[in-house]
Structures are given as structure tokens and as C-alpha cells.
Amino acid sequence: MATKTIKIDDIDGRDGDDVTKRDFELGGVMYTIDLGDANYTKLQELLDQLTPFMQNAVKAKAGRARKSTPDTLART
């Protein structure tokens, strides 16, 4: 008796031969998610857009919320 495993895309619920576990890193933390090719491409594009922000950000210490500064731009 054969067993068939059906993989479901975690974003859109679609099943397909292209759906597989995809690993990615964000902020030094590894994640895994089941995605088809289209959603994996979207994820890669989003991560590429985040790259300059992550490279220029400073890791905040846990437990201390940073107070926001008032908006210095004049509003009309």
C-alpha cells in the first residue's frame, strides 16, 4: 500500500508539487515554512527589501521599550 503526502502552502492553503519546506533567516533567527514557488519568490523579495533596514538597525535590549520621539516635522 502506497502513502501519498500532500504538502500545503502555509500562506494560501494551496497544495502542489512545488510546495516544500523553505528555510529563511531574519535577524539571526532561522525559520521554516511550507511554501510553493510563487509565495517563496514573494518571501525572497520581501527579505531583500528588509535587508538595508536590518543592516542599519541596532538590536534593542529585551524588556526595555524605547520611548518614541515627537514628530519634528511641521504639520499643516
Secondary structure, 3 states (H helix, E strand, C coil): CCCCCCCECCCCCCECCCCEEEEEEECCEEEEEEECHHHHHHHHHHHHHHHHHHHHCCCCCCCCCCCCCCCCCCCC
